[in-house]
C-alpha cells in the first residue's frame, strides 16, 4: 500500500472575513478578489456587485473551475443570467451568496478537493 501526502493544507484557505477584509493564507485582502486552491488574484476589476459585467465572469471561466462561488457582499444578490453565459457555455456551475457564506462554502468545497473558485466582493 502506498501512502501519499495530501496537499489540501498547502492550498489557499480563507481563514477569516470581516467588514472590508478577507484573510487568506495569512494575508489580508481589502479589495474584490478571486481565490482558487492554487492562486489568489487580488486585482479583480469590479469593486462592487453593481459594477459586475459579462467580461468579469468570462475571466472566471478562463480559469476553468468546475464551480464558481460568487460572494456578493453583505447581502445575497443574483447576477443577471446574461452575465453568466460564458460559464454556462463551459458547463461551469455558478452559485451566488453573501460573501460570508461564500467564504465558508469555498472552504468546504476546497476541503473536498473540488476545483472551486470564489469571486468575492467585500462585506
Protein Blocks (a to p, Z undefined) as FASTA:
>chain_A
ZZdddfklmpccdfbdcehiaceehiacfbdcdddfkbccfkbfblbfklpcfklmmmmm
mnopabdcddebjbdcdddfklmmmmmmnopacddddfklmmmmmmmmmmnopacddddd
dZZ
